[in-house]
Amino acid sequence: MRRRLPRQRVTQRRKLSTLVATLLQEQHVNLMALGCGLPLETENRASRFQWIKRVLANGLIDPAEVMAPYAREVLERSSAGGVQPIVII
């Protein structure tokens, strides 16, 4: 993530990494389920939910800016064999 988002603050990258890793582990986008899977030092479920809520509401984290390097990589990999990918937006 450091290579793909060099201008993003370290704390924001760390929080995004934690959230994405938890998402991949839990395989669920329900915020309460994600909160249970977060590796945070708290027993309080409400504070875990609040942590997720704050990360997602952070105005300094631009979803388009975060996703752009990953989208480019996916498109490059999918078209590497000479096949033109079809993107539906």
HUQUI-V439326 format. One record per pair of residues at least 24 apart in sequence whose C-alpha atoms are under 10 Angstrom apart, sorted by the first residue. I is the first residue (numbers start at 0). J is the second residue. Records with the same first field share a line. If there is no record, write none. Layout:
I->J, J
//
This chain:
0->65, 68, 69
2->68
3->64, 65, 66, 67, 68, 69
4->64, 65, 66, 67, 68
7->59, 60, 61, 64, 65
8->59, 60
11->54, 57, 59, 60
12->60, 65
14->50, 51, 54, 55
15->51, 54, 55, 60, 65
18->50, 51, 54, 55
//
